[in-house]
Amino acid sequence: LTNVPFTLQVFGVLMAGAILGARRGFLSQVVYLLLGFVGLPVFAGFAGGPAVLVGPTAGYLWSFPVAAWLVGLAADRTGRRGRSYAVLATLYAGMLAGITAIYVCGVIGLTVTGAVPTLSMAVRVGIVPFLWFDLFKALAAGLVAVRLYGIVQ
C-alpha cells in the first residue's frame, strides 16, 4: 500500500544518539539529510535528492535528527559510562522516545503527503508492521552502545 521500506536506518539513528550524544547525534542526522538532499544515494533503496524529502517517507526522515537528539539526551544523562542495567534502561528509554518521534512524524508524513487516506490507515501501514522489529533494533543498539562506551571513551 505504501513505500515504507524495512531498513536499518532506525538502528543507525539510535546508535548516532547513543554514541555521539544529543548535540552531535542531532547534527549527524542533519548532515545525513543534507547529503541526501544534494543527491547522494543515502536514503532507503539508494535514493537521494529533494523529492525524497517531500515524499511519503519524508516524515520519517525529518524525524531522524530529533530522534537522535532524544536518544542522545538519555546517553548524556548516563555519562556514556558503565555497563549496568541502569545505564541500559536509561538508554533504552531514550531509544523508545526516539522511536516514538520517528513514528509520530512518519505517520503524519504519510497522511500529509496523501500516501494514505486516513490517520488510522497510516498507523496500520507506518507503525504496526515495524514495531517489533524496531523494538528489537533499539535493544540491540542499546546493548552495542553500552558495550562500545568503554572503547569509544
C-alpha atoms as a printed R data frame, in Angstrom:
    type eleno elety resid chain resno      x      y      z
1   ATOM     1    CA   LEU     A     1  0.000  0.000  0.000
2   ATOM     2    CA   THR     A     2  2.882  2.396  0.736
3   ATOM     3    CA   ASN     A     3  6.556  2.572  0.034
4   ATOM     4    CA   VAL     A     4  7.723  2.441  3.654
5   ATOM     5    CA   PRO     A     5 10.675  0.041  3.478
6   ATOM     6    CA   PHE     A     6 12.178 -2.198  6.130
7   ATOM     7    CA   THR     A     7 15.676 -0.776  6.738
8   ATOM     8    CA   LEU     A     8 18.330 -0.448  9.407
9   ATOM     9    CA   GLN     A     9 18.093  3.361  9.316
10  ATOM    10    CA   VAL     A    10 16.438  3.454 12.732
11  ATOM    11    CA   PHE     A    11 19.316  1.405 14.161
12  ATOM    12    CA   GLY     A    12 21.771  3.969 12.761
13  ATOM    13    CA   VAL     A    13 19.794  6.893 14.163
14  ATOM    14    CA   LEU     A    14 19.627  5.273 17.598
15  ATOM    15    CA   MET     A    15 23.351  4.487 17.536
16  ATOM    16    CA   ALA     A    16 24.189  8.051 16.487
17  ATOM    17    CA   GLY     A    17 22.413  9.457 19.517
18  ATOM    18    CA   ALA     A    18 23.741  6.795 21.868
19  ATOM    19    CA   ILE     A    19 27.380  7.151 20.845
20  ATOM    20    CA   LEU     A    20 27.610 10.817 19.867
21  ATOM    21    CA   GLY     A    21 25.272 12.325 22.461
22  ATOM    22    CA   ALA     A    22 22.414 14.765 21.952
23  ATOM    23    CA   ARG     A    23 24.131 17.608 20.111
24  ATOM    24    CA   ARG     A    24 26.447 15.637 17.857
25  ATOM    25    CA   GLY     A    25 23.827 12.934 17.269
26  ATOM    26    CA   PHE     A    26 21.373 15.605 16.121
27  ATOM    27    CA   LEU     A    27 23.975 17.208 13.852
28  ATOM    28    CA   SER     A    28 24.974 13.851 12.357
29  ATOM    29    CA   GLN     A    29 21.413 13.318 11.201
30  ATOM    30    CA   VAL     A    30 21.167 16.846  9.802
31  ATOM    31    CA   VAL     A    31 24.301 16.068  7.772
32  ATOM    32    CA   TYR     A    32 22.680 12.799  6.644
33  ATOM    33    CA   LEU     A    33 19.606 14.709  5.409
34  ATOM    34    CA   LEU     A    34 21.779 17.289  3.654
35  ATOM    35    CA   LEU     A    35 23.772 14.560  1.893
36  ATOM    36    CA   GLY     A    36 20.534 13.035  0.661
37  ATOM    37    CA   PHE     A    37 19.124 16.412 -0.310
38  ATOM    38    CA   VAL     A    38 22.077 17.171 -2.603
39  ATOM    39    CA   GLY     A    39 21.518 13.867 -4.365
40  ATOM    40    CA   LEU     A    40 23.814 11.362 -2.720
41  ATOM    41    CA   PRO     A    41 22.022  7.993 -2.634
42  ATOM    42    CA   VAL     A    42 21.955  7.660  1.154
43  ATOM    43    CA   PHE     A    43 18.240  7.090  1.690
44  ATOM    44    CA   ALA     A    44 16.429  3.739  1.575
45  ATOM    45    CA   GLY     A    45 16.735  1.993 -1.760
46  ATOM    46    CA   PHE     A    46 19.817  4.088 -2.576
47  ATOM    47    CA   ALA     A    47 17.587  7.092 -3.243
48  ATOM    48    CA   GLY     A    48 18.667 10.712 -2.976
49  ATOM    49    CA   GLY     A    49 17.522 14.173 -3.953
50  ATOM    50    CA   PRO     A    50 14.988 16.688 -2.666
51  ATOM    51    CA   ALA     A    51 11.988 14.679 -3.877
52  ATOM    52    CA   VAL     A    52 12.617 12.040 -1.208
53  ATOM    53    CA   LEU     A    53 12.387 14.713  1.485
54  ATOM    54    CA   VAL     A    54  8.849 15.615  0.426
55  ATOM    55    CA   GLY     A    55  7.682 12.102 -0.481
56  ATOM    56    CA   PRO     A    56  5.722  9.526  1.524
57  ATOM    57    CA   THR     A    57  8.640  8.671  3.834
58  ATOM    58    CA   ALA     A    58  9.669 12.297  4.414
59  ATOM    59    CA   GLY     A    59  8.164 12.398  7.899
60  ATOM    60    CA   TYR     A    60 10.355  9.534  9.000
61  ATOM    61    CA   LEU     A    61 13.466 11.153  7.550
62  ATOM    62    CA   TRP     A    62 12.785 14.586  9.043
63  ATOM    63    CA   SER     A    63 12.348 12.981 12.463
64  ATOM    64    CA   PHE     A    64 15.834 11.454 12.497
65  ATOM    65    CA   PRO     A    65 17.640 14.493 13.996
66  ATOM    66    CA   VAL     A    66 15.026 14.774 16.759
67  ATOM    67    CA   ALA     A    67 15.164 11.036 17.452
68  ATOM    68    CA   ALA     A    68 18.970 11.060 17.670
69  ATOM    69    CA   TRP     A    69 18.747 14.081 19.984
70  ATOM    70    CA   LEU     A    70 16.287 12.290 22.299
71  ATOM    71    CA   VAL     A    71 18.486  9.194 22.456
72  ATOM    72    CA   GLY     A    72 21.492 11.435 22.974
73  ATOM    73    CA   LEU     A    73 19.835 13.135 25.943
74  ATOM    74    CA   ALA     A    74 19.492  9.744 27.605
75  ATOM    75    CA   ALA     A    75 23.066  8.833 26.692
76  ATOM    76    CA   ASP     A    76 24.357 12.139 28.042
77  ATOM    77    CA   ARG     A    77 22.431 11.522 31.257
78  ATOM    78    CA   THR     A    78 24.277  8.224 31.743
79  ATOM    79    CA   GLY     A    79 27.611  9.878 31.042
80  ATOM    80    CA   ARG     A    80 28.071  7.164 28.419
81  ATOM    81    CA   ARG     A    81 29.921  5.141 31.030
82  ATOM    82    CA   GLY     A    82 29.390  1.738 32.516
83  ATOM    83    CA   ARG     A    83 27.524 -1.376 31.580
84  ATOM    84    CA   SER     A    84 24.940 -1.505 34.333
85  ATOM    85    CA   TYR     A    85 21.272 -2.268 33.898
86  ATOM    86    CA   ALA     A    86 20.524  1.320 34.958
87  ATOM    87    CA   VAL     A    87 22.619  2.675 32.073
88  ATOM    88    CA   LEU     A    88 20.969  0.278 29.628
89  ATOM    89    CA   ALA     A    89 17.480  1.075 30.966
90  ATOM    90    CA   THR     A    90 18.061  4.834 30.685
91  ATOM    91    CA   LEU     A    91 19.419  4.432 27.179
92  ATOM    92    CA   TYR     A    92 16.539  2.163 26.158
93  ATOM    93    CA   ALA     A    93 14.021  4.704 27.470
94  ATOM    94    CA   GLY     A    94 15.672  7.337 25.281
95  ATOM    95    CA   MET     A    95 15.527  4.969 22.335
96  ATOM    96    CA   LEU     A    96 11.819  4.375 22.883
97  ATOM    97    CA   ALA     A    97 11.326  8.153 22.905
98  ATOM    98    CA   GLY     A    98 13.307  8.381 19.668
99  ATOM    99    CA   ILE     A    99 11.288  5.631 18.005
100 ATOM   100    CA   THR     A   100  8.086  7.329 19.139
101 ATOM   101    CA   ALA     A   101  9.223 10.583 17.499
102 ATOM   102    CA   ILE     A   102 10.038  8.694 14.295
103 ATOM   103    CA   TYR     A   103  6.622  7.035 14.249
104 ATOM   104    CA   VAL     A   104  4.662 10.204 15.018
105 ATOM   105    CA   CYS     A   105  6.428 12.195 12.302
106 ATOM   106    CA   GLY     A   106  6.296  9.264  9.889
107 ATOM   107    CA   VAL     A   107  2.560  8.767 10.274
108 ATOM   108    CA   ILE     A   108  1.940 12.492  9.901
109 ATOM   109    CA   GLY     A   109  4.092 12.473  6.764
110 ATOM   110    CA   LEU     A   110  2.219  9.528  5.270
111 ATOM   111    CA   THR     A   111 -1.066 11.332  5.835
112 ATOM   112    CA   VAL     A   112  0.016 14.830  4.753
113 ATOM   113    CA   THR     A   113  1.630 13.606  1.523
114 ATOM   114    CA   GLY     A   114 -1.523 11.683  0.659
115 ATOM   115    CA   ALA     A   115  0.265  8.334  0.646
116 ATOM   116    CA   VAL     A   116 -2.583  7.013  2.781
117 ATOM   117    CA   PRO     A   117 -6.067  8.499  3.099
118 ATOM   118    CA   THR     A   118 -6.553  8.327  6.880
119 ATOM   119    CA   LEU     A   119 -4.538  8.604 10.049
120 ATOM   120    CA   SER     A   120 -5.690  5.171 11.224
121 ATOM   121    CA   MET     A   121 -4.517  3.619  7.970
122 ATOM   122    CA   ALA     A   122 -1.197  5.453  8.324
123 ATOM   123    CA   VAL     A   123 -0.756  3.838 11.743
124 ATOM   124    CA   ARG     A   124 -1.608  0.409 10.292
125 ATOM   125    CA   VAL     A   125  0.920  0.691  7.461
126 ATOM   126    CA   GLY     A   126  3.501  3.003  9.028
127 ATOM   127    CA   ILE     A   127  3.867  1.606 12.542
128 ATOM   128    CA   VAL     A   128  2.285 -1.813 13.030
129 ATOM   129    CA   PRO     A   129  4.485 -3.769 10.583
130 ATOM   130    CA   PHE     A   130  7.651 -2.222 12.033
131 ATOM   131    CA   LEU     A   131  7.027 -2.055 15.774
132 ATOM   132    CA   TRP     A   132  8.529 -5.347 16.939
133 ATOM   133    CA   PHE     A   133 11.497 -5.060 14.591
134 ATOM   134    CA   ASP     A   134 12.204 -1.515 15.793
135 ATOM   135    CA   LEU     A   135 11.923 -2.527 19.454
136 ATOM   136    CA   PHE     A   136 14.462 -5.267 18.747
137 ATOM   137    CA   LYS     A   137 16.715 -2.761 16.939
138 ATOM   138    CA   ALA     A   138 16.511 -0.479 19.986
139 ATOM   139    CA   LEU     A   139 17.512 -3.295 22.316
140 ATOM   140    CA   ALA     A   140 20.362 -4.306 20.013
141 ATOM   141    CA   ALA     A   141 21.519 -0.693 19.648
142 ATOM   142    CA   GLY     A   142 21.434 -0.244 23.415
143 ATOM   143    CA   LEU     A   143 23.494 -3.371 24.017
144 ATOM   144    CA   VAL     A   144 26.016 -2.455 21.323
145 ATOM   145    CA   ALA     A   145 26.284  1.147 22.544
146 ATOM   146    CA   VAL     A   146 26.830  0.142 26.166
147 ATOM   147    CA   ARG     A   147 29.493 -2.319 25.018
148 ATOM   148    CA   LEU     A   148 31.185  0.402 22.937
149 ATOM   149    CA   TYR     A   149 31.198  3.010 25.705
150 ATOM   150    CA   GLY     A   150 34.410  1.621 27.176
151 ATOM   151    CA   ILE     A   151 36.075  1.550 23.759
152 ATOM   152    CA   VAL     A   152 34.955  4.952 22.447
153 ATOM   153    CA   GLN     A   153 35.821  6.945 25.575
